[in-house]
Amino acid sequence: MSFGEMSITLEDVSILLKIMGTDKVVAVDNFSRYTEDSRKEAIELVSKLLGVTIEEAEEEVNITRSLAIRKAWLKTWWSPTGKSKPLHYPPVQCTARAFLLYLLSCTLFTDKSGSRDSIAFLKLLENLDDVRNYAWGAAALAYLYRQLGSATKF
């Protein structure tokens, strides 16, 4: 950011956060609106990628009444003293996804609630080898500007 300029740029994000901004686009289809289809997909995604039962995933989505899960729920399941018994993946992969989802929602994509994690980002964590290839810096900057725009509306 040059002197006198008040805009945050992708270069600023790259320097401040030490993350690149020009790799694979961070985009998730079907998670922009809460519909019955997106709700079902979210429940299946939580169950498959975090290793909980469909019933447990559905209960959590019903509690939040959105395409999100609570941070407290993540802590309960995936903390060292949690009760998680992953079904589809080795425990380390489920735990890694839970941690990365928590990290993303607490740092780059925090919202005003401060207590929920968007399930949309979980979709990007399906292939853990691919996570480093996303343009997280560009996504964080776009998200920041969107949140600033929302905050200025009455």
Stockholm file with secondary structure:
# STOCKHOLM 1.0

chainA/1-154         MSFGEMSITLEDVSILLKIMGTDKVVAVDNFSRYTEDSRKEAIELVSKLLGVTIEEAEEEVNITRSLAIRKAWLKTWWSPTGKSKPLHYPPVQCTARAFLLYLLSCTLFTDKSGSRDSIAFLKLLENLDDVRNYAWGAAALAYLYRQLGSATKF
#=GR chainA/1-154 SS CCTTCCCCCHHHHHHHHCCCSSSBCCCCTTCSSCCHHHHHHHHHHHHHHHCCCHHHHHHHHHHHTSSEEEHHHHHHHHSTTCCCCCSSSCHHHHHHHHHHHHHHHHTTSCCSSSSEEETHHHHHTSSGGGGGGBCHHHHHHHHHHHHHHHHTCC
#=GC SS_cons         CCTTCCCCCHHHHHHHHCCCSSSBCCCCTTCSSCCHHHHHHHHHHHHHHHCCCHHHHHHHHHHHTSSEEEHHHHHHHHSTTCCCCCSSSCHHHHHHHHHHHHHHHHTTSCCSSSSEEETHHHHHTSSGGGGGGBCHHHHHHHHHHHHHHHHTCC
//
